[in-house]
Amino acid sequence: MNVNFIKSPEKKKIIEQLNEEFGISELNYLLIETGKEKIRGFSGTMSKDEIMELAKMARIEIIGLYMIKKELNNELRLSFDATQILKKQINKNIVKINDE
């Protein structure tokens, strides 16, 4: 399985894009890109080396929470779980729905 740890410059770009779109200004997670343009956030105590060793033995998709999908047009789409975890930061592009 292809595992890519997102480095600081790319993480900064991701946060800038999420800030512009949703108002998210920080992601306190180690970001890991796995196949199919999925970005997972990991906040545990394992090192990158330990994660790579685990990836050799098992599917890495068990590490962290699926948070972001990179779309073909360079847009980022938050997963439902990410919207719940980051809901206190999200302050842009909110649609309020009433009973009508």
C-alpha positions as a printed Julia matrix, in Angstrom:
100×3 Matrix{Float64}:
   0.0    0.0    0.0
   1.22   3.48  -0.87
   1.75   5.55   2.27
   2.92   9.17   2.16
   3.48  11.33   5.21
   2.46  14.86   4.3
   5.34  17.23   4.95
   4.99  20.66   6.55
   4.89  22.78   3.35
   2.1   20.65   1.85
   0.26  20.53   5.19
   0.43  24.31   5.32
  -1.13  24.52   1.83
  -3.88  22.1    2.87
  -4.65  24.18   5.96
  -4.67  27.39   3.89
  -7.13  25.81   1.48
  -9.34  24.51   4.32
  -9.19  27.93   5.97
 -10.31  29.66   2.79
 -13.16  27.22   2.21
 -14.32  26.4    5.75
 -12.45  28.63   8.22
 -10.32  25.75   9.56
  -7.04  27.21  10.79
  -5.26  24.25  12.36
  -5.0   20.49  12.1
  -3.21  19.02  15.09
  -2.7   15.69  13.38
   0.02  13.86  11.55
  -1.41  13.77   8.02
  -0.98  10.55   6.07
  -1.98  10.2    2.44
  -3.04   6.72   1.42
  -4.33   5.44  -1.9
  -7.26   7.0   -3.72
  -6.33  10.56  -2.66
  -7.44   9.95   0.91
  -5.82  11.91   3.72
  -6.0   10.5    7.21
  -5.25  12.33  10.46
  -3.33  10.52  13.2
  -2.97  11.87  16.72
  -1.53   8.83  18.48
   1.91   8.25  19.94
   3.37   6.0   17.24
   6.36   7.32  15.32
   6.49   7.46  11.54
   8.83   4.47  11.57
   6.42   2.46  13.71
   3.57   3.35  11.37
   5.63   2.19   8.38
   6.38  -1.11  10.12
   2.69  -1.57  10.8
   1.93  -0.75   7.16
   4.12  -3.67   6.11
   2.01  -6.04   8.23
  -1.5   -4.63   7.86
  -3.57  -2.2    5.87
  -2.47   1.31   6.85
  -6.05   2.54   6.51
  -6.54   1.37  10.08
  -4.28   4.23  11.2
  -5.91   7.53  12.0
  -9.22   8.94  10.89
 -10.19   9.47   7.26
 -10.48  13.25   7.12
  -9.99  14.66   3.63
 -10.38  13.57   0.02
  -8.43  15.3   -2.72
 -10.78  15.91  -5.63
  -9.65  15.95  -9.28
 -10.03  19.73  -9.51
  -7.64  20.29  -6.54
 -10.52  20.86  -4.16
 -10.56  19.26  -0.75
 -13.65  17.52   0.6
 -13.99  16.9    4.32
 -15.3   13.56   5.48
 -18.38  13.5    7.67
 -16.27  12.48  10.69
 -13.86  15.36  10.07
 -16.74  17.84  10.01
 -17.79  16.59  13.43
 -14.28  16.76  14.9
 -13.53  20.18  13.4
 -17.01  21.69  13.81
 -15.82  24.33  16.31
 -13.42  25.7   13.68
 -15.79  25.59  10.72
 -17.29  29.04  10.27
 -17.57  29.47   6.48
 -19.94  28.06   3.87
 -22.46  26.85   6.42
 -25.97  26.18   5.19
 -28.71  26.37   7.79
 -31.8   24.31   7.09
 -35.12  24.96   8.73
 -38.27  22.81   8.78
 -39.67  24.5    5.69
